[in-house]
């Protein structure tokens, strides 16, 4: 089998730079989708149903894209055609989603907004899965942890920019934070989505132009080896990581869906999505989400160092435990400004969630099937979100007294369960 060449810092940076744009758009969605949907008329206990379309499309799209990207070879490369297709579709959805009321000739803005959320997430997944596979395609095994951590760094940078942009436009550049009338999105929000579309497309084009892929001939030995084996086996670490992923992503889904209504009700005293106080809470949630993403970017490249000392699964367990404690601390925080403190801990957990499971898994996957297995592994992300989407609103309404803050506390419990589960993953630890 041919040997892969070690890559420099800037080569890995260029290869991963498209993730900055993907996460810029993803962060805009995460921080603003709930308030946009509530502005269009959704009730708080209905929000998980709208967010459900995101993991559903991801579960369908990523394995398919992974399968075909393993088998795609043309003048644009193996993974890069999918980067471009996903970028174009996502940019279009970013532009259209906040303008749903202007497209509402036959359907309600709420349904159009939910549809745009579905299209946006499906499009993001078209680009995202091949980026994960590209790290394993290009890097030798000893650089896998560095490669996935670089992605985490750029994910953090892009997410900070996307999360903070509505607040910055409204408070620093004087763009109005109030909609022209009820049922419309404020200008600072929809201008942020326009900028996000441009950033996403530009970042992915940068990776496409600056990164070359190995030609098909490079993988000839792998193809022959796989033909001899002719077996499809799911690696044991992938099966063991399913439980870890379930608890982690169930918690994250609760955070993305319920943080804005939870903070608006608890700290701003409002449940009216058209009130100025609710919009102020939404802008502040963007800042808080930016904080946890900034922290993930800062700690990203230190994760391989810690993993080399205490092991990848212990590193992940520690990070998830810190995240769980941070969620639970929401209960004792006296004002919204101090929520920055638990967001630091959540950022540590997020940084590890984006890197460590992939680093633990990559070494046990057949290289020829990297895209397909990474796509299948994405189901460990989508299934817990689907379950939360189906039952999260019912749990909130019937068990958690319809108080979204209780959903945030539940997320903390699930993070702790994820930390415990991580310790039971069987992997061969290697220095990253």
Buried (B, 14 or more C-beta within 10 A) or exposed (E): EEEBEEBEEEBBBBBBBBBBBBBBBBBBBBBBBBBBBBBBBBBBBBBBBBBBBBBBBBBBBBBBBBBBBBEBEEEBBBBBBBBBBBBBBBBBBBBBBBBBBEBBEEEBBBBBBBBBBBBBBBBBBBBBBBBBBBBBBBBEEEBBBBBBBBBBBBBBBBBBBBBBBBBBBBEEEEBEBEBEEEBBBBBBBBBBBBBBBBBBBBBBBBBBEBBEBBEEEBBEEBEEBBEEEEEEEEBEBBEBBBBBBBBBBBBBBBBBBBBBBBBBBBBBEBBEBBBEBBBBBBBBBBBBBBBBBBBBBBBBBEBBBBBBEEBBBBBBBBBBBBBBBBBBBBEEBEEBEEBBEBBBBBBBBBBBBBBBBBBBBBBBBBBBBBBBBBBBBBBBBBBBBBBBBEEBBEBBBEEBEBBBBBBBBBBBBBBBBBBBBBEEBEBEEBEB
